[in-house]
């Protein structure tokens, strides 16, 4: 049996609005089973879930990794789509409480496998580390909010100076919608819905993108290229709305800095991906890709105003990079916090618990 495919996404991101969560989108409420994993830092939640995921992939099941924006090498959840089963980290900042306890949701509390006396002995160090982590995140979010202000300034450069041909963009949107959906009937026989996640997150390593794991090799890609403020996000949002109105299941991937904006839209039934080409996922067209340059719909308002735009971009980059520095410091303190938990965990028992959950999942698979 060949191995299953791995898809990586982010259910949350550090953003201009603080930590922004789409954790309710990891799996729907009508899931067959949701295992909610509770426990402190360093108790093995991510390893617990990836152990299960790797075994399911070995058995040929496709798996989704819902990666952690605090540390993109860790996971906050896994989903086995064909079985409609998920394991989800239920601790802060992404509190997940069972909605249908017993019937669907099951709590796995890894705190049952720690040495409480050892934890109490490190009480003051743990409290101090948690306070420092909160402080560093507050600073990071202030600088991300500042970064968004300067991106807004760049966007206003085009709009406030009447440099954007909005009528031309409207015509382009209509033409693209006709090209994508004109020859297709409305999807029937399924529940139309949107699923909102992040393909890219702002992490201690900077912006990290897993877009390549989301868009299949057989997809036709519409690559939307252009400067901030040239209508890219609005164009992509209109195609998303058209897909939904045609009755399709749509995967919607949001901008990490400003989650109110849409960066990418995936329509799996049509093998269509509409993608914003922006750092860190600058996209080059290949094969049957279609490249749309929204810069074609703008004019230069003049040299003096161009200097204002460039100054705003420099200030954006300074603010963004400062935020990344705070996130990196927060991760370092978090790693220190984990060292207080790791020596006090009974990891052999946790491994046994992971095997028990894996057996439950296989019971659903056999059924």
N, C-alpha and C positions, 0 to 999 in steps of 0.2 A: 504494500500500500504506500503510495507516495505521500509525502508530508503535506500538511495544510499550509495555506498562505497566511502571512502575518500582515496585518494592517495596523498602523500606528496613528493615533489621533491624540489631541489634548481635550479633556472635558472642562478645563479651566485654564485661566491665564492671569498673570499679573498685568494690570492694565491701568489706564489713566483714572479709572473709577475704583481702584483697589483690586482685590482678588475677585475676578468675574467668573461665575460658575454656570456651566451647563450640565451639572451632574444629574439632573433629572432627565437628561437625554441619553445617558449611557445605555439604558434599556427601558423599554416601556413597562408600564405597571402590570400588563397582562403576561409578564414573563413566566416561564415555567418554574424557575427558581432563581432567587437572588440571595447570595451569601454576603452578608454585611460583616466586614472584618473590623473589629475594634482592637485598640491597643495603642500604647505609646510609641515614641520614636525608637527605632533600633530593635523593635521586638520581632521583626521578620515578616511584616505584612506584605511587602512587595515580593520578597522571595517566596512566601507562601503562595501568592497568586501566580507568579511566573513558573513555579514548579508544576502547577496544575496546567497552565497554558502550554508549556513545552510538551507535556505528555499528550495532551489532546491534539496538538499539531503533529506529533509523531504518529498518532493514530489516523491522521488524514483530515482532521477538522480544521477549518479556517478559524482564526482567532483574531480578535481585536485587542490591542494593548491601548489602554487609556492612560497616557503618560502623565507624569507629574511635572508641573511647571516650576516647582521648587528644586527639582533634580530630574532632568529629562531622561536619565538612565533608569529611573524607578517608575513603577506603575501605580496608579491610583485605582485601577480596575481592569478586569479582563471580561470579554464577552465571547461566547461561543454562539454565533448567530444561528446556525442550523438547529441548535438545541434550545435557543431562546433562554440561555442561562448566563448569569453574570456573577462575578465576585467583585465587590466594591469596598474600598477603604472608607470606613464610616467615621473617621476621626477628623478633628479640626484641620484646616479651615473648611473642609467639605463635609459637614455633618450630614450623615444619611441615616434616617430613622426608618424602620420597617413600616410600610403602608398596609401590608397584608400579612402580619406576623403569623407564622405557622403555615398558612395556606400557600404563600409564595416566599416570604422573606424568612431567613434564618440568621440569627446573630452568632458569629464565631468570635469569642472574646479571648484574645491571646494574652490578656492580663492574668488569666488563670494559670499561666505557665511562668510567672516571674516570682522571684524571691522578694517578698514584701519587706522583710527586714533590711535587706540590702538597699532597696529603693528609699526607705525612710532615712537610712544613714546618709544618703546624698540629697536630702530634701532641699537644703539651702542652695546647693549648686544647681539643682534642677530649676528651682524658682528663679534664680538669677539669670540662668541661660534663657529661660522662656521670656523673661522681661526684656532681655537684650534683643532677642529675635523679633519681638513685637515692635520695639523701637526702630530697628533697622528696616523692617517692612514699612512702617509709617513713613520713614524718610524716602524709601524707594518709591512709594506711591505718590508722594508730593512731587518728586522729580518727573515721574511719568505723566502726572497731570500737567506739569509745566511743558513737557515735550509735546503733549497734545495741543496746548495753546499755540505753540510755534508752528505745528503742522496746520492748524486752523488758519494761521496768518498766511502761510504759503497758499492755501486754497483760496483765501480771499483775494490774493494777488490777481488771480484770473477773474474772479466773479465780480469784485467791486469795481474793476476797471473795464468791464464789458469786453473782456478779451476772450470769452468762451462762447462759441456758437452753439447755444442750447438747442436751437431749432434743428441744426444739423445732427446733433446727438440724438434728438427725438426720432428723426428719420432713420438714423442708423439702428436704433433700438427696434423699431418696427420691422426693418429689413431683416435683422438677425432673428427676431421672433418668427417671422415668416419662413426664413431659411431652415430653422431648427424644427418648427412644429407644423409648418404649412402642409407637408405631405403626410402627416400622421393623424390618426383619429385620436379622440380623447381616450385615455387609458380607462379600461373598464375591469370590473371584477376584483378590485382591490381597494384597500383603505388608503386614500390619498393623505399624505402627511409630509411635514418637514421635520428634519432632524438637525439640530443646531449644535455645532462643535467648533473646535479650533484645529486647523491644520498646522498652525504656527503658534508658539507661545513665547512670551518674554521670560527668559530664564536667567539664572546666574551665569550661564555661558553666552548670554546675548540671545537674540532671536533664533530659535531652533525650529526648523520646518520638517515635517514628515509627509509632505505633499506627494512625494514619489511613491510612497506606499499606498496612497489613497487612489490615485488615478491609474487605472489599468493600461497595459501596453496597447490594448485594442480600442482605446477610447479616441474619439475625435476631439481634439482640444481647440477651443477658441481662446486664444491668448490675448488679453487686453493689456496693452502697453501704453504708458504715458505718465506724465508728472502728476503729483498730488494735486487735486483740485480740477483735473481735466475731465471729470465725469465718469471715471472708471467704475467706482462703486455703485453709482446710480444705474449705470448700464447693466451691470451684473445683477443688481436687485430686480430690475424689470424683467430680465429673463427668468429669474427665480419665480416671480409672481406668475408669469405666463406658464411655466412648467406646472405650478401648483393648480392653476385654473384648468389646465388640460388633464388634471387628475393623476399626475405622476408623483411617485415618492421622490423627494428631493433632499439631498444632503447639502446643508448650508454651512459654510465655514467662514467664521467671522474674523475681522481684523483684531489682532492681539492687543494693540494699543487702544483702539477705540472699538469695542465690541458692538456698538450700534451700527457699524458699517459691515458690509458683506464683501469678503475677498474672493470667495470661490463658490461655485454652484456645480454639483455633480448630479446628473440624471442617469442612474444606473441602467434603467430599462432601455434607454436610447444609446448607451455608451457615449454620452456627451459630457464634456467637462468645460465649463466656462471659468477661466482662471485669470486672476489679477497678477501680472508680472511685476513683482515688487520685492525689494530686499526682505528676507534672505532667499527668496525663490524667484530669481530672475530667469525667465523661461525663453528658450530659443526654439522657434518652430522647426519641426521635423515632419517628414512624410506628409500626411494629409492635414496637418494643423492649419488653422486659419489665424493670421495675425491681424489684429485691429489696433491701430495707433490713434489714441484719442488726442495726442498732441497736434494732429492734423486739424483739430477743431479750435485751436487757440491761436491768438496773435500776440506779439510782443508789445506791451503797453509803453515801453520806453526804458532807456538805460537806467535812469534814476530809480524807477520802481523795481527794476530787475535787481538792483543792489539791495533793496529792502527785502526782496524775496530770498536772496542768497544769505543775507544776514540772519533771517529767521531760520533758514535751514541749518546754519552753523550753531545757532542757539538750541535748536531741536536736538542736534547730534550731541552737544555738550550735556544737555539735560538727560537725554536717554542714556548716555554712557555713564553718567553719575548714578543713575538709578540702577544700572546693571552692577556697578560697584557695591552698592548697598545690598543687593540681592545676593551677590557672591559672599559678602561678609555674613549675611544671615545664614547661608548654607553652611559656612564654616562653623558657626556657633551651633547649628543644628547637628552637625557631625560630632561636635564635642558633647552635646546633649545625649546623643546615641551611646556614647561610651559609658554613660552612667547606667544605661539599661542593659546593654549587651552582656556584661559579666553576670547579670542577675536573671538571665533567661534560660529556661530548660528547652533548648532548641530541639533536642531529640523528640520530646513530646509534641512540639509544634510540628515537626516533620510527620509524626504519626497522625496528627490532626489533619494535615494537608492530604495525606493518603486516604483518610476517611472521607473527606469532602470529595476527592477525586472518585472514589468508589460510588458515592451517591450520584455524581454526575454521570458516571458510566451506567448506572441503573436507569437513569432517564434516557440515555442513548439507546440502551437495549430495548427499552419499552417503545 
